[in-house]
Amino acid sequence: MNLHDIQQLDLADPLRSLRSQFTIPPEVIYLDGNSLGAMPTAVSATLKDVVEQEWGVGLIRSWNTADWMRLPNRVGNKIARLIGAKDNEVMAVDSTSVNLYKALNVAATLQKGSGKTVLLTERDNFPTDIYIAEQIAQQFGLRVEMVEGDIAAAITGDTAILLLTQVNYRTGTLHDMTALTATAHAQGALTVWDLAHSAGALPVDVHAANADFVLGCGYKYLNGGPGAPSFIWVNPRLVNTCAQPLVGWLGHTAPFAFTTDYVPAQGIQRYMAGSPTIFSLAALQCGVDTLLAAEPLGGMQAIRRKSLALTNLFMRLIDEAKLPLTCITPRDESIRGSQVSYTHPTHAYAMVQALIARGVIGDFRAPDILRFGFTPAYTSYHDVWQSVQHLIAVIEKEEYLNPAFMTKNAIT
Ligand SMILES: Cc1ncc(COP(=O)(O)O)c(C=O)c1O
């Protein structure tokens, strides 16, 4: 494959118009949208308006006049379109960690008295998922079991809750949400799915999967900005069965009645606790809109097709270059998310730093992973080609041996 072929791929790309929605420095090839999505250009003017008009002029009236109070619902309704949920089923609120706590707490409450003893998850699930699972297990007298191999085989009659991140943050392996949920249900278990690395990256259908609790991250593939709110969906067959543990006033059925007894709101509204973070939600809305802009171009199916084409091309070019890296991402595209990860035993961190110095931004995950995320809305085939040329240069010229690239930053 030569540069001409790559240019043809970009010319034929049905999603190429989406890139103009983002502000990305021209000298940067951004392969870290799986960690922090690029900035939608619309964010600046939107936030200026929210600050100067809605807050500055509207003042407290904007809770009504700008419909601030329902912003978590309105953004949630937009996210719903990306994950197969319906209107009024998704709330954009809190962080992923907090939503995980709420979902696991409710799932554990619903399993009380079942005699089930296990909260099952993956050994290399994201740490926040594991930490919160451990705490919930302690509170509810469960035991966390961490699977390393076949997850379906580990689900037994003892499993109370199956907690999985749909796309593993290290390897990029995609789990079959529908099949694993069915296996869990057959054993009487409830499922909690973390979509941090799948919402906005590939088609998700929470209803078709019949999942129980689903949550995800706003600042990765949803392009919501640093610390963007997370989102949460609870299956309608469960949402009203139990109050969530953070029983704040905005999850109350009538917050402005100011009564002192807690009566949870109906539906996903009860998953609110405190006041919505209006600036962050306004930015997140811009991010989600960049994905909804793909709807007339084929939507999440088209995003998935391009994501696989980008990751396939990246892997193929690296294979051809015969670099001393080990691919830990599945070759089988049916079980691959939208990232590609390699290991290098000694210099993974320095290689990523040397690449960043060349303008190719990926990231490092301890202890030895070089991780590259591909966001179809703003990544071109030419970006992939160029990033591999840079990686080849970093390795062949041993640029990573520069001591400046070996000192670890606090945030990797
Ligand atoms: C799989 C997964 N879950 C949860 C989180 C943490 O999300 P938050 O910072 O919103 O709590 C991350 C962050 O990278 C993640 O990758």
The ligand as a Gaussian input file, in Angstrom:
#p B3LYP/6-31G(d) Opt

LIG

0 1
 C      -13.097000       1.745000      31.645000
 C      -13.079000       2.995000      32.456000
 N      -13.965000       3.149000      33.444000
 C      -13.980000       4.253000      34.209000
 C      -13.071000       5.265000      34.006000
 C      -13.061000       6.451000      34.938000
 O      -14.034000       7.351000      34.607000
 P      -14.305000       8.673000      35.507000
 O      -13.031000       9.439000      35.516000
 O      -15.408000       9.369000      34.755000
 O      -14.734000       8.233000      36.852000
 C      -12.141000       5.160000      32.982000
 C      -11.173000       6.259000      32.738000
 O      -10.307000       6.195000      31.912000
 C      -12.136000       3.990000      32.190000
 O      -11.246000       3.826000      31.207000

